[in-house]
């Protein structure tokens, strides 16, 4: 089963993200989506993101920060990843309450995290660079073959 996630955050080249992860003693993704069922406590990437945010906001919600990497069956691994500060999964359909589900306000510490990750951009080879790296926005990310369980909240939100 595939998954679709609507996020607020920034886009980053997988090569840049992987350089940031390696510098922080976290396994690189190599363009493979993390196992989302491990988020946030068992996922080393989510734990790292939260640790960076918590330096600026000790009361931050650890569930809000994650990496999403698009994937489609039969296609090469992604060159683009997304670091999210707000996200909602969608399996079939869903009402999105913008202020509740995807607030526009950027959390304290997220801009510092973005700048820290983007500092590794210079390490990426030209063929691994992406357009608009670091751009903040709202993105829709599709991951073929759902990698983990999103929970009852997803099942209940779709009324299937």
N, C-alpha and C positions, 0 to 999 in steps of 0.2 A: 504494500500500500504506500502511496506517496503522501507527502505532507506539504502544505503550503503555509507559510508564516508571513504575516504582515509585521514589519518592524519599524522602529525609529532607531537610528544609529548612524554609523558611517561605513562606507565601503573602503576596502583595503585590498591590495594585491596579496594573494596567498604567500608569495615570496617574502613580502614585507612582514606579514603576520608571523610567518614561520621563523624569520630572523629574530623578531621580538620574543617569540616563545622560547627559542633555543637560548637566547641570552638570559632568560629567566628560568632555565633548567626545566622547561616543560617540553614534552614531545611535540615535534612539528606535525602539521596536518597533512602536508604534501597534497593538499587539495581534496582530501577525503573528509566528509562531514563527521564531526564528533558524534559519539553515541549520546543522543539527546536525553535518553532515559537516565543518564548519570548526572545530569544537571540538577542542582548546583554542587552538591556535597561530594560526589565521587568523580566529578569531571575536573581534571587539573586545570584546564583552560578557564572554566568558570570561576574556580577558586582563585586563580591568578588575577583575573579581571576584578573580582570583588576585593581582593587584598589591595590592589592599586587604588580603587575607589575609596575603600575604608580609611586609607591614609588621610583623605580629605573630608570624609563624612563617616564617622564611626557608627552612625545610626542608619546607614544605607541598607536597603533590602537586598540580600544576596541573590534572590530569585530573579532580579531584573536584568542581570548582565550575562550575556552569552554570545558565543560566536555561531553564526549560521553560514553554511557553505552550500551553494546550489549544486544539485547533481541531477542528471537526466540519464536514464538507462541508455547505454550504447554510445554515449558521448565521452570525450576526454575529460579528465579531471578539471575542475574549475580553476581559473586563474584569479577569481575574485571571491573574497570572503566579506562578511558583514559582522560588525561588532554592534550589538544591540543594547540599548538601555531600556527599551520597552518592546514587547512583542506579544502577539496573539496568534495562536495556531488556528488554521481553518482546514477542516477535512472536506466538507461538502458545501456548507454555507454557514454564515454567522453574522449577527448584528454586531458591528463594531461601534462601541461607545468611545469616541475619540478622547474625551477628557479623562475617562476612567481607564480605558485599555491602552491608549497610546498618547499620553500627555506630551505636549510639545516642549514643556519645560525640561531643559537638560539638567540632569542631576549634578550636584556638586561633585567635583573630581573627574567627571567624564571628559571634559575638555583637556584636562591634564593627561588623562589616559590616552586620548586620541593623539595628542602631540608626542607622547612617549612612543606609541606604536609607530607613528609616521616617521620618527627619527631613524628608523631602520630601513626606510625606503631607499636610501643610497646604496644599501647592500644588494639590492635586487638587480639582476641583469636586465638589459633593455627588453628582451623578448618576454619577460615576466611582468613588465609594468602594465598598468591599466589606466584608462582615462579617468579623470576626476578622482584620483585616489585621495581619500580623506574627506570627501564630500559628505556632509551631514544631510540626512533626508529621511524620507519614508520609502521603504523598499518592500517588494514582494519577493520572497525567496521560496523556490520549489526544490524539494529534496525527494528524489525518487527513492522508493523503498524506505519508508519511515524507519528511522534509527532510534528507537526508544518509545516509551509510552508517555503521552502528554497528559494523561490523567482523566478523571471523571469530568472535570470542568469542560474539557473539549467535547466529550460525548453529550453532556447535558446542554451545551450551548447550541447545538445543531438541531435538536429536536427530531432526530431520526428514529 
